[in-house]
Amino acid sequence: MNPVESLKNKLSQLRLAWQEEPSGVFGILQHKALLLVLACLVLGALAAKPVFHRIVSWRAHSLAEQAMGQVEKQDFDGALKTLRTAYQLAPDNHEVVRALALALALTGNPAALKFWKAVIGFREATLDDRRQFLGLTLQSGTPSITAEEQLRLLLDKEPNSARNWLLAARLKELSGASEKALLCARKAHELDPAMEEATFFLASLLLRSPGSVPEGTDLLWTLVEGNGKNSLNAALFAAELPGLSRERAEALVKRLKSDPASKEKHRLRALELEIRLHPESRRDLLDAAMEPAANLDETSLCELGGWLNTHGEPERTLALVKPDQAKKSRARLLVYLDALAALNRWREVDAAISEKGIPLEPVIFELFKARCDTEFGHSDDALAHWRAAQTETIGHPEQAFFAAKYLRQVGRDGQAENIYRSFTGNNQTARAAFLELLDLAAPKGTAAVYGVLGEMRGRWPKDEQIQNDHTYFSLLLEKEAGPCLETARALVEAAPSSLAHRTILAFALLRLRKPAEALDVYSNLDIPWASQPVPYRVVFAAVLRANGRDNDAAAMISGIPDEAMRPEERALVNFSSNISPRIPE
């Protein structure tokens, strides 16, 4: 019998005893005793639930502490098991839910974001809890109204916190508000110039912002020359920058090779720079890079092999990874198979993947099998394996993107597109999938890109970057100039210093036969045009030409290769024919 039924029975018994109503002094005493018992039972019933709740809460809290100890020992499976028990006992306990959210986040479980959202709903939620939630939102790649609300709360509570402004910058970038992201990053850097994460992020934004590349490079260089925890990563990032001076390139080579914390990826980036600086010494540099290969660990060995494959040196990879060693691990086998494939040694690929017990997932096996059958002329078998590979990717984003990349490499763009399409409905993978679809659409022409951008704008209507790009392609295709003008004005009002937004504003005015107003969009701006993206220069050249400044327009597009422009862009600024006559007032 449960406690509630037991209590009901005892009360019924008392009620019957009361009804018998004995007489005399003894009866009076018995009445008092019964009243006392009844009062105790009622009070006990009222107190039982809070007491029981406190006991359960204490037990759940104890389990949560135990789980955190397991986390410290890297026993994540044990910690999650313990925390699930604690959560079942006390799903409304802030500390328990927080511990579960933390453990899920540490194991990369996507459910962590849901639990962190629950954590910030508690009255006891701290500012750090809210920062944790925002950090996971950034990792998920999906901004939300809740995230914006939490950000505003943090900035209201701690308006001078560089950490909060850095979170704001990252969240604005994720939302596509690049100009606002830059402003927030500058604020974070101003509040704490010694905060390397803020400096690094600001530099990365400046390097992606036309006209701010020199500032971004100089800011990044302050990290490269420092000794902080981000200096080596800054050097790795800087090594990829175009137009590095020889002096800086040589300094980066030295830093990347000699830093005590350098790993294989740093040494390989240094090797790339050295080859760029001394192309005549390529063979000697590669020979030197191969010398320590025998002492490399598994990860470094595979990184070197992968680098050699992508830099046209598969023979060196095969000298590095022998057939009998290849099947010892998945990573080593993939490097080995890629080298064989680069040399068109498909019989050896087929033999390698056909051995029993090889460490390959089904999707990768099917991809290689399909490629082998294609090379052997077995078209029906190849088609069956291509389809099997695509089926195997369902529900596995990482494998799916790997498969799609491979399909693109072998010219099967249609199947790659199908894979990307299958992941556009998932909030965790949608943006990455759409970016790949944009890349696939580029060779098909402006209309194809416009179509994908239209889908993206429907999915993320408040993303300023997507709005801007979609509007630009709308104008290229001469669609809806009026609505484009409204969008452009709103974007420029939100971010007046954004040249991207001013470009579409000028373009919209140009399409509406208002060239003088289009030229006014650029008034009082000192723009280093030589370093600007091709679309910006093309639109400005078209505006100049529409205002009768043909020589200035010709100078603006000089140096832009014809193939760097889309057909519609060439039509705007074509001076050798009358494809695009001057747009009158």
TAWO-V662495 format. One record per backbone hydrogen bond with DSSP energy under -1.0 kcal/mol. NH is the residue of the N-H (numbers start at 0). CO is the residue of the C=O. Records with the same first field share a line. If there is no record, write none. Layout:
NH = CO, CO
//
This chain:
5 = 1
6 = 2
7 = 3
8 = 4
9 = 5
10 = 6
11 = 7
12 = 8
13 = 9
14 = 10
15 = 11
16 = 12
17 = 13
18 = 14
19 = 15
27 = 23
28 = 24
29 = 25
30 = 26
31 = 27
32 = 28
33 = 29
34 = 30
35 = 31
36 = 32
37 = 33
38 = 34
39 = 35
40 = 36
41 = 37
42 = 38
43 = 39
44 = 40
45 = 41
46 = 42
47 = 43
50 = 46
51 = 47
52 = 48
53 = 49
54 = 50
55 = 51
56 = 52
57 = 53
58 = 54
59 = 55
60 = 56
61 = 57
62 = 58
63 = 59
64 = 60
65 = 61
66 = 62
67 = 63
68 = 64
69 = 65
70 = 66
71 = 67
72 = 68
73 = 70
74 = 69
75 = 73
78 = 74
79 = 75
80 = 76
81 = 77
82 = 78
83 = 79
84 = 80
85 = 81
86 = 82
87 = 83
88 = 84
89 = 85
92 = 89
96 = 92
97 = 93
98 = 94
99 = 95
100 = 96
101 = 97
102 = 98
103 = 99
104 = 100
105 = 101
106 = 102
107 = 104
108 = 103
111 = 108
114 = 110
115 = 111
116 = 112
117 = 113
118 = 114
119 = 115
121 = 118
124 = 121
129 = 125
130 = 126
131 = 127
132 = 128
133 = 129
134 = 130
135 = 131
136 = 132
137 = 133
138 = 134
139 = 135
140 = 136
141 = 136
147 = 143
148 = 144
149 = 145
150 = 146
151 = 147
152 = 148
153 = 149
154 = 150
155 = 151
156 = 152
157 = 153
160 = 157
164 = 160
165 = 161
166 = 162
167 = 163
168 = 164
169 = 165
170 = 166
171 = 167
172 = 168
173 = 169
174 = 170
175 = 172
176 = 171
177 = 175
180 = 176
181 = 177
182 = 178
183 = 179
184 = 180
185 = 181
186 = 182
187 = 183
188 = 184
189 = 185
190 = 186
191 = 187
194 = 191
195 = 193
198 = 194
199 = 195
200 = 196
201 = 197
202 = 198
203 = 199
204 = 200
205 = 201
206 = 202
208 = 205
211 = 208
215 = 211
216 = 212
217 = 213
218 = 214
219 = 215
220 = 216
221 = 217
223 = 219
224 = 220
225 = 222
230 = 227
233 = 229
234 = 230
235 = 231
236 = 232
237 = 233
238 = 234
239 = 236
240 = 237
248 = 244
249 = 245
250 = 246
251 = 247
252 = 248
253 = 249
254 = 250
255 = 251
256 = 252
257 = 253
258 = 254
261 = 258
266 = 262
267 = 263
268 = 264
269 = 265
270 = 266
271 = 267
272 = 268
273 = 269
274 = 270
275 = 271
276 = 272
277 = 273
280 = 277
281 = 278
284 = 280
285 = 281
286 = 282
287 = 283
288 = 284
289 = 285
292 = 289
294 = 291
295 = 292
300 = 296
301 = 297
302 = 298
303 = 299
304 = 300
305 = 301
306 = 302
307 = 303
308 = 304
309 = 305
310 = 306
311 = 308
312 = 307
316 = 312
317 = 313
318 = 314
319 = 315
320 = 316
325 = 321
327 = 324
332 = 328
333 = 329
334 = 330
335 = 331
336 = 332
337 = 333
338 = 334
339 = 335
340 = 336
341 = 337
342 = 338
343 = 340
344 = 339
345 = 343
348 = 344
349 = 345
350 = 346
351 = 347
352 = 348
353 = 349
359 = 357
364 = 360
365 = 361
366 = 362
367 = 363
368 = 364
369 = 365
370 = 366
371 = 367
372 = 368
373 = 369
374 = 370
375 = 371
377 = 372
378 = 376
381 = 377
382 = 378
383 = 379
384 = 380
385 = 381
386 = 382
387 = 383
388 = 384
389 = 385
390 = 386
391 = 387
393 = 390
395 = 392
399 = 395
400 = 396
401 = 397
402 = 398
403 = 399
404 = 400
405 = 401
406 = 402
407 = 403
408 = 404
409 = 405
410 = 407
411 = 406
415 = 411
416 = 412
417 = 413
418 = 414
419 = 415
420 = 416
421 = 417
422 = 419
423 = 420
429 = 425
432 = 428
433 = 429
434 = 430
435 = 431
436 = 432
437 = 433
438 = 434
439 = 435
440 = 436
441 = 437
443 = 440
444 = 441
448 = 444
449 = 445
450 = 446
451 = 447
452 = 448
453 = 449
454 = 450
455 = 451
456 = 452
457 = 453
458 = 454
459 = 455
462 = 459
466 = 462
467 = 463
468 = 464
469 = 465
470 = 466
471 = 467
472 = 468
473 = 469
474 = 470
475 = 471
476 = 472
477 = 474
478 = 473
483 = 479
484 = 480
485 = 481
486 = 482
487 = 483
488 = 484
489 = 485
490 = 486
491 = 487
492 = 488
493 = 489
494 = 490
497 = 494
501 = 497
502 = 498
503 = 499
504 = 500
505 = 501
506 = 502
507 = 503
508 = 504
509 = 505
510 = 506
511 = 507
512 = 509
513 = 508
517 = 513
518 = 514
519 = 515
521 = 518
522 = 519
524 = 521
528 = 526
530 = 527
531 = 528
536 = 532
537 = 533
538 = 534
539 = 535
540 = 536
541 = 537
542 = 538
543 = 539
544 = 540
545 = 541
546 = 542
547 = 544
548 = 543
552 = 548
553 = 549
554 = 550
555 = 551
556 = 552
559 = 556
563 = 560
564 = 561
569 = 565
570 = 566
571 = 567
572 = 568
//
